[in-house]
Amino acid sequence: MLLDLPFPHKVVPSHRKTVAIHIRAREVELRVPHGVDRHWLQNFAAEKTPWVLQTLQKQLHSARQQRILRSGLQIEVRGTPYEIVLNPASKNQVLALGNQLHIFSKQDEGEAYLKLLDQWLKKQAALYMPQKTLEYIERLQPKRVLSEIRYRKTRSKWGHCDSTGVIQYNWLIMLAPPAVIDYLIAHEVSHLEHMNHSAAFWNCVASLCPDYSRQRQWLKQNGLSLSLVVD
């Protein structure tokens, strides 16, 4: 079944009781109950069209911001500029040689190179972020105790702090300017004091990172460009 809509789509019958619109990788899928009335579905989808088009435009903008991992790509790691060089090799390793970051991989494939870069960035995060986290904790003296620092690359979060004192950082933040990295750390440490985004929370952030609003804005505007993809 195809509807009269200004975007490509698929209609997928399911055992759902309600209609759901899923948009992933700029593909629109309408999941509908078996036997749904076509005229009703056309009207429903037409009402949702502005939202669908807006979501598709956002996903297109996000895709354009993402950078492809390839030799010659220029990146910065905590403010230090590097040119990526991809090398097929007999041993997996990542070496910073002058202003070049050489990624040696036994598999001459994009995903293999990206995995090695992720591992290297995670190590860089582990070398810097715990020390800065403890420095900010010493300054803030929050009521919750830090129990653990974890690292995880996620699509939607740069950091997270839970009520048990576990702080999680996305290691891709190491590709951001140093001030932005420090803002993220200040943000998560402040959650050890306030598990919300109240005025009191932002006052804590400001006490550690006075220009946090500028760094926060940079991350909102440029965060997607820190994500690397492969062909």
KEFI-484607 format. One line per field, with one value per residue (C-alpha): residue in one letter; chain; x negated, y, z negated. Coordinates in steps of 0.05 Angstrom, whole numbers, padded with zeros to 5 digits. Each point is the difference from the previous one (the first is absolute). Layout:
BEGIN
resn <- [a	...]
chain <- [A	...]
east <- [X	...]
north <- [Y	...]
up <- [Z	...]
//
This chain:
BEGIN
resn <- [m	l	l	d	l	p	f	p	h	k	v	v	p	s	h	r	k	t	v	a	i	h	i	r	a	r	e	v	e	l	r	v	p	h	g	v	d	r	h	w	l	q	n	f	a	a	e	k	t	p	w	v	l	q	t	l	q	k	q	l	h	s	a	r	q	q	r	i	l	r	s	g	l	q	i	e	v	r	g	t	p	y	e	i	v	l	n	p	a	s	k	n	q	v	l	a	l	g	n	q	l	h	i	f	s	k	q	d	e	g	e	a	y	l	k	l	l	d	q	w	l	k	k	q	a	a	l	y	m	p	q	k	t	l	e	y	i	e	r	l	q	p	k	r	v	l	s	e	i	r	y	r	k	t	r	s	k	w	g	h	c	d	s	t	g	v	i	q	y	n	w	l	i	m	l	a	p	p	a	v	i	d	y	l	i	a	h	e	v	s	h	l	e	h	m	n	h	s	a	a	f	w	n	c	v	a	s	l	c	p	d	y	s	r	q	r	q	w	l	k	q	n	g	l	s	l	s	l	v	v	d]
chain <- [A	A	A	A	A	A	A	A	A	A	A	A	A	A	A	A	A	A	A	A	A	A	A	A	A	A	A	A	A	A	A	A	A	A	A	A	A	A	A	A	A	A	A	A	A	A	A	A	A	A	A	A	A	A	A	A	A	A	A	A	A	A	A	A	A	A	A	A	A	A	A	A	A	A	A	A	A	A	A	A	A	A	A	A	A	A	A	A	A	A	A	A	A	A	A	A	A	A	A	A	A	A	A	A	A	A	A	A	A	A	A	A	A	A	A	A	A	A	A	A	A	A	A	A	A	A	A	A	A	A	A	A	A	A	A	A	A	A	A	A	A	A	A	A	A	A	A	A	A	A	A	A	A	A	A	A	A	A	A	A	A	A	A	A	A	A	A	A	A	A	A	A	A	A	A	A	A	A	A	A	A	A	A	A	A	A	A	A	A	A	A	A	A	A	A	A	A	A	A	A	A	A	A	A	A	A	A	A	A	A	A	A	A	A	A	A	A	A	A	A	A	A	A	A	A	A	A	A	A	A	A]
east <- [00000	-00027	00031	00001	-00056	-00058	-00054	-00019	00029	00019	00065	-00012	00060	-00012	00035	-00001	00065	-00022	-00038	-00074	-00047	-00073	-00054	-00070	-00057	00048	00048	00073	00039	00073	00017	00075	00051	00026	00062	-00009	00044	-00041	00038	-00011	-00073	-00009	00029	-00042	-00064	00017	00007	-00068	-00034	-00029	-00033	-00026	-00030	-00032	-00030	-00026	-00033	-00033	-00027	-00027	-00035	-00029	-00026	-00034	-00035	-00030	-00071	-00026	-00061	-00053	-00073	-00009	00058	-00019	00021	-00018	-00011	00008	-00023	-00059	00009	-00014	00006	00028	-00042	00029	-00051	00012	-00049	-00017	00014	00057	-00023	00011	-00061	-00003	-00060	-00010	00063	00025	00041	-00017	00051	-00031	00050	-00006	00067	00000	00073	00034	00034	-00066	-00035	00058	-00002	-00074	00010	00057	-00046	-00054	00047	00027	-00071	-00011	00064	-00023	-00066	00032	00072	-00008	-00053	00043	00062	-00036	-00025	00070	00027	-00054	00023	00075	00003	00067	00044	-00003	-00064	-00029	00003	-00025	-00018	00022	-00009	00051	00012	00074	00041	00037	-00039	-00068	00002	00043	00000	00046	00022	-00051	-00058	-00018	-00022	-00002	-00036	00005	-00073	00016	-00001	-00076	00009	00029	-00039	-00031	00049	00059	-00029	-00009	00072	00026	-00039	00025	00071	-00003	-00037	00055	00051	-00034	00030	00065	00034	00038	-00010	00025	-00028	-00041	-00030	-00021	-00030	-00044	-00021	-00016	-00044	-00043	00007	00019	00010	00040	00055	-00049	-00027	00069	00022	-00062	00018	00072	-00021	-00060	00009	00023	-00065	-00039	00032	-00041	00029	-00028	00018]
north <- [00000	00069	00066	00068	00031	00048	-00049	-00072	-00048	-00071	-00023	-00062	-00038	-00023	-00025	00070	00031	00070	00031	00018	00038	-00020	00041	-00030	00016	00046	-00057	00007	-00061	00001	-00060	-00010	-00049	-00053	00023	00074	00045	00029	00067	00008	-00017	00050	00055	-00020	-00001	00067	00032	-00027	00023	00065	-00038	-00054	00050	00038	-00064	-00021	00069	-00007	-00068	00026	00057	-00050	-00044	00059	00019	-00069	-00010	-00060	-00034	00000	00017	00075	00015	00055	-00010	00030	-00041	00044	00059	-00035	-00002	-00065	-00025	-00070	-00051	-00069	-00056	-00074	-00037	-00066	00029	00041	00065	00075	00046	00076	00019	00075	00031	-00066	-00054	-00066	-00056	-00068	-00055	-00074	00009	00053	00018	00062	-00032	-00030	00067	00033	-00052	00012	00075	-00009	-00042	00052	00058	-00040	-00005	00074	00014	-00047	00037	00069	-00002	-00036	00049	00060	-00033	-00008	00072	00026	-00046	00028	00070	-00012	-00050	-00030	-00039	-00064	-00040	-00018	-00076	-00013	00032	-00036	00014	-00015	00026	00015	00035	00050	00012	00031	-00018	-00028	-00002	-00045	00001	-00053	00046	-00032	00050	-00021	00039	-00007	-00006	00038	00063	-00004	00027	00064	00062	-00006	00051	-00041	-00064	00035	00027	-00071	-00023	00059	-00017	-00072	00015	00051	-00057	-00031	00059	00010	-00056	00050	00062	00051	00070	-00028	-00052	00052	00042	-00061	-00006	00075	-00006	-00051	00027	00074	00003	-00064	00031	00011	-00070	-00030	00038	-00024	-00072	00010	00030	-00043	-00065	-00039	00017	-00039	-00065	-00035	-00049	-00046	-00008]
up <- [00000	00019	-00021	00034	-00040	00020	-00024	00013	-00050	-00017	-00032	-00043	-00029	-00071	-00062	-00030	-00023	00020	00058	-00010	00046	-00004	00034	00001	00048	00038	00014	-00020	-00022	-00022	-00044	00001	-00029	00047	00036	-00013	00043	00058	00000	-00075	00007	00057	-00043	-00060	00040	00033	-00069	-00020	00065	-00027	-00058	00047	00048	-00058	-00028	00069	00007	-00068	00017	00066	-00037	-00049	00055	00034	-00065	-00009	00027	00037	-00029	00054	00011	00002	-00048	-00049	-00072	-00067	-00063	-00061	00042	00033	00076	00038	00071	00003	00038	00012	00009	00015	-00044	-00034	-00069	-00027	-00033	-00001	-00003	-00005	00041	00002	00028	00029	-00033	00033	-00007	00018	00012	00019	00036	00054	-00014	-00024	-00060	-00023	00003	-00037	-00055	-00011	-00002	-00051	-00044	00004	-00016	-00059	-00027	00010	-00039	-00056	-00004	-00009	-00024	-00068	-00022	00019	-00031	-00067	00004	00008	-00055	-00047	00016	-00003	-00058	00023	-00046	00043	00004	00067	00005	00071	00066	00063	00074	00055	00070	00006	00053	-00043	-00065	-00014	-00073	-00055	-00076	-00040	-00072	-00020	00019	00066	00052	00073	00055	00076	00023	00064	-00043	00006	00071	-00028	-00023	-00070	-00030	00025	-00031	-00066	00004	00008	-00060	-00041	00022	-00022	-00065	-00017	00005	-00061	-00037	00039	00039	00042	00043	-00050	-00010	-00058	00046	00051	-00056	-00016	00072	00003	-00062	00037	00071	00000	00075	00003	00043	00057	-00004	-00006	00062	00038	-00016	00022	00066	00016	-00039	00061	00036	-00053	00024	00054	00050	00053	00074]
//
